[in-house]
Amino acid sequence: MIAPGGEDAAEGAVEVGRFLGDVPGLLVRAAGLLGQLDAVTRNALEQGPETVADIGRAEARRSRWTVAALWVIAGLLAWLILLLMR
């Protein structure tokens, strides 16, 4: 005969056992992910000056188009206000 709550305790013990059985695999996966993260961060910091310059040029082009678009919008709004004020 199982004491009250004994079945829950037995099920809990089984779950703990399963989890503890999975721990080595989880640790191996965590170590692999940390290795990949280390490689990504190390490689990202080793970008050459050419790469940095290319990124800067791309950002400058994007910024120019953004500024141009904002000026067009401002001009259209001014034109619309002038039309509405007449």
N, C-alpha and C positions, 0 to 999 in steps of 0.2 A: 504494500500500500504506500502510495506517495503522499507526503504531507501536503497540506494546502499551500499552493504557490510553488510546489516542488517542480511541477511541469514547466512553469515559466522559468525557474532557475535552471533547469536542465536545458531548455531551449536557448537561454542566454549563454550558457556555458558552451553549447555547440557553436553559436554565432561567434563567440570570442575565439574559439578554436579555429574556425574558418578564417577569421580576420588575421590571427597570428600566423596561420599557414600562408596567407597572401603577402605578409610583410616582406619577405625576402624579394619577391617579384616587384613589389612596389618600390623597394629601395634600389633595385637594379634600374628600374625605369627612371626614378628620380635622379640617379647618378648620370644616366644617359642624357636626360634633359639638361642637367646642369653643365655637362660637357658641351652640349650644343649651344647653350646660352653663352658659355665662356668663349667658344669659338666665334660666335656672331659678334659679341661685344669687342673681342680682340680684333677681328677683321674690320669692323666698322671704324675702329680707331686708327687703322693702318692705311687709310685712304691717302693716295698721293695728291700732290698739289694740283695736278691736272684735273683730277676728279672734283676736287673742291672748287676749282675755277669753273668747270663745266656746270656744276650745281649753281654757282653764283650767277652765271650767264642765263641759265634757264629761269631762275627766280626773277632776274631783272627783266627778261622778256615778258614774263607773266605779269609783273608789276606794271610794265608799260601799258599792256593791254587793259589792265584794270583801271589805270588812271585815265586812259583814253575813253573807256566806256563811261566812267563817272563824269567826264567833261561833256560827253554827248548827252547823257541824261540831264545834267545841269542845264545845258543849252536848250534842250527840249522843254524842260520845265519853265525856263524863263520865257520861251516863245509862247507856251501855253498860257502863262500868266498874263503876258502882253495881250494876247487874243481875248482873254476873259475880261480884261480891264477896259476894253474898247466899248 
